[in-house]
Amino acid sequence: MIDHAPTYSAFRTPLAMAGVDFYNHHLVGLTWPYINCKGKQYHVTMLDQGWVCDCPGFNFYNKCKHITQVHEKVTAE
């Protein structure tokens, strides 16, 4: 985890997923780095409304595999 959150555009709507109560969650504000197979790094951040990611897929489709994988790790703890 890293302690700073990248800047996100206002048009990105956080993605709320089942299994986590995002409001007042102790991990809200934390960012997880995600490095893909080509070495490109993206950042997944937990907000009090849900997840956001700085990858192009989240920008266009409001969902991405990076969020899914981080969400699975958080809910498994």
N, C-alpha and C positions, 0 to 999 in steps of 0.2 A: 504494500500500500504506500501511496505517497501522500504527503500532507497538504498539497495544494490542488485546487480544482481548476481545470482549464475553463476558459470562458466559453459559454454556450450561447447560441443565438436565441432570441426570444421566440422564434417560430417553431422551435423544437418542443414538443409536448412530452413531459416525462412519462415513461412507460411504467405503470403500476402492474405488478405481477402477483399472483396468489402466493401465499405462504409467508409474506412479510407485511407487518404493520409499519408502514413507512413513517407515519406521523410520530414524532418524538423517538424514533429508533436511535439506539446508541451509535450506529454507524453512519447516520446522516451526515453528509458533508465530506466523507472519505472518498478517495478516488483510487481505483485499482488500475494499474497499467496492464495492457493486453498486447502482446507482441505476436503478430501473425507469422505464418510460415515464410513470408518474404522479408521478415525483419521490420515491417512497418509497425510502429507503436500507436495504439489508440488508448483512450482513457474512458473508463466507465465510472460514473459518479452516482452515488445514492443521494437523492434529494428527498425532502419530506413528502413529495408528491409521487415519487417513483424513480426509475433509472433514466439516465441520459448517457449517451456515448458520442464521442466526437468523430466517429467514422462516417463515411459517405452513405452507407446503407441506412443508418439511423436517421440521417439528414433527409433522405428521400422517402423512406418507408416507415419511419417511426418504430422500427424494431431491428434487431441485429443479433448475430450469434454471440457477440462479445458480452452483451447484457445477459443473454441466456446462460452462458457459462459462469459468469460471476454470480448471478442469482442462484444457480444450483449450488455453488460453493457456500454462499452465505446461508442458504436454508438448510444445508447439511450440517452446519455447526451446532 
